């Protein structure tokens, strides 16, 4: 049975690990922060319990899934057949991580990045074997959202990309190939859902609650400010900033000062119990 490792135990990493164990893969979840590991494990247990309560999973299957999960704060334990990272959206961090993983894993290990906006070719440029790196981009919450984008870098071996696609499909995901360009398909299109909503707020066209209600009444399941709080205001801002740079400061991708202030204040959304809205009260 293929062993999977997930690097980063935030909401996205925990969601990916949850998908993996539900599909029957032995999975190790890593984070340098043991408190973050505890939160990730708590989140996974809660989601498994919700699945049982809603009748989407039996108690037996939930228990079996949980038995497949292990955790570690030591990245030297990240030896697996398929390793996917969900760490900060910063190129130096991702490059250093994969250089280390390449040094401790076998030549057959597949490396995947869950980057939302950084070209796969850039991440793989410093690897000895960039053909082993592929983009596998989940959407938040990973265990609920069906779509996954698989992205081939310039050097990615097509056979590696195909194996990544098959793994994603084995999780029950709808998987598509996307070109290696900033934001890929969905984030490039969806970026303006956030950017234009922030501009409307900045120009005092309407309160953020009203903007959310308006877009939800137009058919969106979640308004932009609620969605940024769910994803993480800091994560969303990081992706916007990355895409702004990748598109050579194209004004339509310009990060917003209101979101910058939220990040500076530590108001990162649901995970900090305060973002554009307040939680936990």
Long-range contacts (C-beta under 8 A, 24 or more apart in sequence): 1-25, 1-26, 2-81, 2-82, 2-167, 3-27, 3-28, 3-80, 3-81, 3-82, 4-28, 4-80, 4-81, 4-82, 4-83, 4-84, 5-29, 5-30, 5-78, 5-79, 5-80, 5-82, 5-83, 5-84, 6-30, 6-83, 6-84, 6-85, 6-86, 7-31, 7-75, 7-78, 7-83, 7-84, 7-85, 7-86, 7-87, 7-97, 7-101, 8-85, 8-86, 8-87, 9-33, 9-36, 9-37, 9-39, 9-40, 9-41, 9-71, 10-36, 10-40, 10-86, 10-232, 10-271, 11-43, 11-140, 11-141, 11-232, 11-271, 12-86, 12-114, 12-138, 12-140, 12-142, 12-235, 13-40, 13-86, 13-87, 13-114, 14-39, 14-40, 14-41, 14-43, 14-44, 15-43, 15-47, 15-138, 15-140, 15-141, 15-142, 15-143, 15-144, 16-84, 16-86, 16-114, 16-138, 16-142, 17-44, 17-69, 18-43, 18-44, 18-47, 18-48, 18-65, 18-142, 18-143, 19-138, 19-142, 19-143, 19-171, 19-172, 19-173, 20-68, 20-171, 21-65, 21-66, 21-68, 21-69, 22-57, 22-61, 22-65, 22-143, 22-171, 23-170, 23-171, 23-172, 24-68, 25-68, 26-68, 26-70, 27-68, 27-69, 27-70, 28-69, 28-70, 28-71, 28-72, 28-77, 28-78, 28-80, 29-69, 29-70, 29-71, 29-72, 30-71, 30-72, 30-73, 30-74, 30-75, 30-77, 30-78, 31-71, 31-73, 32-73, 32-75, 33-73, 34-73, 37-71, 37-72, 37-73, 40-71, 41-69, 41-71, 44-69, 47-143, 75-100, 76-104, 78-104, 78-105, 79-104, 79-105, 79-106, 79-109, 80-105, 80-109, 81-108, 81-109, 81-110, 82-109, 82-110, 82-112, 82-164, 82-167, 83-109, 83-110, 83-111, 83-112, 84-111, 84-112, 84-113, 84-114, 84-136, 85-112, 85-113, 85-114, 86-114, 86-138, 88-238, 89-115, 89-116, 89-117, 89-118, 89-235, 89-238, 89-239, 89-242, 90-238, 91-118, 91-122, 91-123, 94-118, 94-123, 95-123, 95-125, 95-126, 98-123, 98-124, 98-126, 98-127, 98-133, 99-126, 99-127, 102-127, 102-128, 102-129, 102-132, 110-134, 110-160, 110-163, 110-164, 112-136, 112-164, 114-138, 116-183, 116-184, 116-187, 116-235, 116-239, 116-242, 117-182, 117-183, 117-184, 117-187, 117-239, 117-242, 117-243, 117-246, 118-182, 118-242, 118-246, 119-153, 119-180, 119-181, 119-182, 119-246, 120-151, 120-152, 120-153, 120-156, 120-180, 121-153, 121-154, 121-155, 121-180, 123-153, 124-153, 124-155, 124-156, 130-155, 130-156, 131-155, 131-156, 131-157, 131-160, 132-157, 132-160, 133-160, 134-160, 134-161, 134-164, 135-178, 135-180, 135-184, 136-164, 136-167, 136-168, 137-178, 137-184, 137-186, 138-173, 139-186, 140-230, 140-231, 141-230, 146-172, 146-173, 146-174, 147-173, 147-174, 147-175, 147-176, 147-186, 148-173, 148-174, 148-175, 148-176, 149-175, 149-176, 149-177, 149-178, 149-184, 149-185, 149-186, 150-175, 150-176, 150-177, 150-178, 151-177, 151-178, 151-179, 151-180, 151-184, 152-177, 152-180, 153-180, 154-180, 182-242, 182-243, 182-246, 182-247, 183-239, 183-243, 183-246, 187-239, 187-243, 188-243, 191-239, 191-240, 191-243, 191-253, 192-252, 193-220, 193-224, 193-227, 194-224, 194-227, 194-228, 194-236, 194-240, 195-240, 195-252, 195-253, 195-254, 195-256, 197-223, 197-224, 197-225, 198-224, 198-256, 198-258, 198-259, 199-256, 201-225, 201-258, 202-256, 202-257, 202-258, 208-276, 225-275, 225-276, 225-277, 226-276, 226-277, 228-259, 228-269, 228-275, 228-276, 229-269, 229-270, 229-275, 229-276, 229-277, 229-279, 230-269, 230-270, 231-269, 232-268, 232-269, 232-270, 232-271, 233-259, 233-262, 233-263, 233-267, 233-268, 233-269, 233-275, 233-276, 234-263, 234-268, 234-269, 235-268, 237-262, 237-263
